[in-house]
Amino acid sequence: MKNKLIKMLFAATLVFTLAGTVTPLAAQCPMCKMSAESNLKNGGTAGKGLNAGILYMLLTPYLLVGGMGYWWWRNRRKEQDEPEEGNSVWPHDDPAQLN
C-alpha cells in the first residue's frame, strides 16, 4: 500500500512538472522557423538538418510504443503456447492414459 502511494505521488509530481514546462517551450517554434527560413534563403542547409531532427523526434515515440506492443504481444503468445500443468495437449504425453 505504501509503495503504491509513493508511486502515485511520484507520477503526479512528474506530470505537473512536465506540464509546467510546456508553455515556455512553445514560444521557440516561431523563432526556429524564422531562423531556418532565413538560413535557407541565404543558401544554408540548416533547414534540412532541422527537418531531419523533427522526423527523428517524431519517430521516437512510435518506436517506443511499437517496441512495447511487440514485447507485450510476444509475452502473451508465449503464455498461450504453454499448456497448463495437468492439461496435456496429446493423450500419449500422460502416462496414466497409456493403459
Backbone hydrogen bonds in HBPLUS format (Angstrom, degrees):
<---DONOR---> <-ACCEPTOR-->    atom                        ^
c    i                          cat <-CA-CA->   ^        H-A-AA   ^      H-
h    n   atom  resd res      DA  || num        DHA   H-A  angle D-A-AA Bond
n    s   type  num  typ     dist DA aas  dist angle  dist       angle   num
A0005-LEU N   A0001-MET O   3.11 MM   4  6.34 156.0  2.17 145.4 151.2     1
A0006-ILE N   A0002-LYS O   3.01 MM   4  6.27 157.6  2.06 148.6 154.7     2
A0007-LYS N   A0003-ASN O   2.94 MM   4  6.14 159.0  1.99 148.3 153.9     3
A0008-MET N   A0004-LYS O   2.96 MM   4  6.16 154.4  2.03 145.8 152.9     4
A0009-LEU N   A0005-LEU O   2.96 MM   4  6.18 159.0  2.01 149.0 154.4     5
A0010-PHE N   A0006-ILE O   2.93 MM   4  6.10 157.9  1.98 147.8 154.2     6
A0011-ALA N   A0007-LYS O   2.93 MM   4  6.10 160.6  1.97 146.7 151.9     7
A0012-ALA N   A0008-MET O   2.95 MM   4  6.14 160.9  1.99 147.9 153.1     8
A0013-THR N   A0009-LEU O   2.92 MM   4  6.07 160.7  1.96 148.0 153.4     9
A0014-LEU N   A0010-PHE O   2.92 MM   4  6.11 158.9  1.97 149.4 155.3    10
A0015-VAL N   A0011-ALA O   2.95 MM   4  6.17 159.3  2.00 150.1 155.2    11
A0016-PHE N   A0012-ALA O   3.02 MM   4  6.22 168.4  2.03 152.9 155.6    12
A0017-THR N   A0013-THR O   2.93 MM   4  6.03 153.0  2.01 146.3 154.2    13
A0018-LEU N   A0014-LEU O   2.95 MM   4  6.10 165.3  1.97 150.3 154.1    14
A0019-ALA N   A0015-VAL O   2.87 MM   4  5.98 152.2  1.95 146.9 155.5    15
A0020-GLY N   A0016-PHE O   3.12 MM   4  6.15 141.2  2.27 136.0 144.5    16
A0021-THR N   A0018-LEU O   3.26 MM   3  5.36 144.6  2.39  98.8 108.4    17
A0026-ALA N   A0022-VAL O   3.18 MM   4  6.39 139.5  2.35 152.5 163.2    18
A0028-GLN N   A0025-LEU O   3.13 MM   3  5.64 161.3  2.17 114.7 120.3    19
A0032-CYS N   A0028-GLN O   2.94 MM   4  6.06 159.5  1.98 155.5 161.2    20
A0033-LYS N   A0029-CYS O   2.97 MM   4  6.16 159.6  2.02 153.1 158.8    21
A0034-MET N   A0030-PRO O   2.95 MM   4  6.13 164.2  1.97 149.7 153.5    22
A0035-SER N   A0031-MET O   2.99 MM   4  6.14 157.2  2.05 145.4 152.0    23
A0036-ALA N   A0032-CYS O   2.93 MM   4  6.13 160.7  1.97 149.9 154.8    24
A0037-GLU N   A0033-LYS O   2.90 MM   4  6.10 160.9  1.94 152.1 157.5    25
A0038-SER N   A0034-MET O   2.98 MM   4  6.12 164.1  2.01 147.8 152.1    26
A0039-ASN N   A0035-SER O   3.00 MM   4  6.11 149.7  2.10 142.1 150.8    27
A0040-LEU N   A0036-ALA O   2.95 MM   4  6.18 158.1  2.00 148.6 153.8    28
A0041-LYS N   A0037-GLU O   2.98 MM   4  6.21 153.0  2.06 147.2 154.6    29
A0042-ASN N   A0038-SER O   3.18 MM   4  6.32 141.7  2.34 137.5 146.4    30
A0044-GLY N   A0039-ASN O   2.79 MM   5  5.05 153.0  1.86 157.3 148.4    31
A0043-GLY N   A0040-LEU O   3.12 MM   3  5.11 160.6  2.16 104.3 108.0    32
A0050-LEU N   A0046-ALA O   2.90 MM   4  6.14 148.2  2.00 145.3 155.1    33
A0051-ASN N   A0047-GLY O   2.92 MM   4  6.17 155.8  1.98 146.0 151.6    34
A0052-ALA N   A0048-LYS O   3.00 MM   4  6.27 154.5  2.07 144.3 151.2    35
A0053-GLY N   A0049-GLY O   2.95 MM   4  6.17 151.4  2.03 142.9 150.7    36
A0054-ILE N   A0050-LEU O   2.94 MM   4  6.23 151.8  2.02 148.3 155.9    37
A0055-LEU N   A0051-ASN O   2.99 MM   4  6.25 160.7  2.03 149.5 154.2    38
A0056-TYR N   A0052-ALA O   2.96 MM   4  6.15 150.5  2.04 143.1 151.6    39
A0057-MET N   A0053-GLY O   2.95 MM   4  6.21 158.9  1.99 147.9 152.9    40
A0058-LEU N   A0054-ILE O   2.92 MM   4  6.12 146.9  2.03 145.4 155.1    41
A0059-LEU N   A0055-LEU O   2.95 MM   4  6.06 145.7  2.07 143.0 151.5    42
A0060-THR N   A0056-TYR O   3.21 MM   4  6.38 146.0  2.33 147.1 154.3    43
A0063-LEU N   A0059-LEU O   2.98 MM   4  6.25 156.4  2.04 158.5 165.9    44
A0064-LEU N   A0060-THR O   2.99 MM   4  6.23 160.2  2.03 155.1 160.5    45
A0065-VAL N   A0061-PRO O   2.93 MM   4  6.09 172.0  1.94 154.4 156.2    46
A0066-GLY N   A0062-TYR O   2.85 MM   4  5.85 157.9  1.90 143.4 150.8    47
A0067-GLY N   A0063-LEU O   2.81 MM   4  5.86 153.1  1.89 143.0 150.4    48
A0068-MET N   A0064-LEU O   2.97 MM   4  6.21 159.1  2.01 148.2 153.7    49
A0069-GLY N   A0065-VAL O   2.87 MM   4  6.05 154.9  1.93 146.5 154.0    50
A0070-TYR N   A0066-GLY O   2.90 MM   4  6.09 156.2  1.96 146.2 152.4    51
A0071-TRP N   A0067-GLY O   2.92 MM   4  6.09 161.4  1.95 147.0 152.5    52
A0072-TRP N   A0068-MET O   2.93 MM   4  6.10 160.0  1.97 147.9 153.0    53
A0073-TRP N   A0069-GLY O   2.89 MM   4  6.06 163.8  1.92 148.7 153.5    54
A0074-ARG N   A0070-TYR O   2.88 MM   4  6.03 162.2  1.91 154.3 158.5    55
A0075-ASN N   A0071-TRP O   3.08 MM   4  6.25 161.2  2.11 147.7 152.5    56
A0076-ARG N   A0072-TRP O   2.92 MM   4  6.10 155.9  1.98 151.0 158.1    57
A0077-ARG N   A0073-TRP O   2.95 MM   4  6.09 152.0  2.02 145.4 153.2    58
A0078-LYS N   A0074-ARG O   3.04 MM   4  6.29 151.9  2.12 144.1 151.3    59
A0079-GLU N   A0075-ASN O   3.10 MM   4  6.34 154.1  2.17 143.3 149.6    60
A0080-GLN N   A0076-ARG O   3.06 MM   4  6.31 151.3  2.15 145.0 152.4    61
A0081-ASP N   A0077-ARG O   2.97 MM   4  6.13 144.0  2.10 145.0 154.6    62
A0082-GLU N   A0078-LYS O   3.23 MM   4  6.36 142.3  2.38 144.9 152.3    63
A0087-ASN N   A0084-GLU O   3.11 MM   3  5.45 160.3  2.15 125.2 130.1    64
A0093-ASP N   A0090-TRP O   3.13 MM   3  5.53 160.8  2.17 111.7 117.7    65
A0094-ASP N   A0091-PRO O   3.32 MM   3  5.84 159.3  2.37 112.1 117.2    66
A0097-GLN N   A0094-ASP O   3.10 MM   3  5.66 148.3  2.21 115.1 123.4    67
A0098-LEU N   A0095-PRO O   3.28 MM   3  5.37 163.2  2.31 105.0 110.0    68
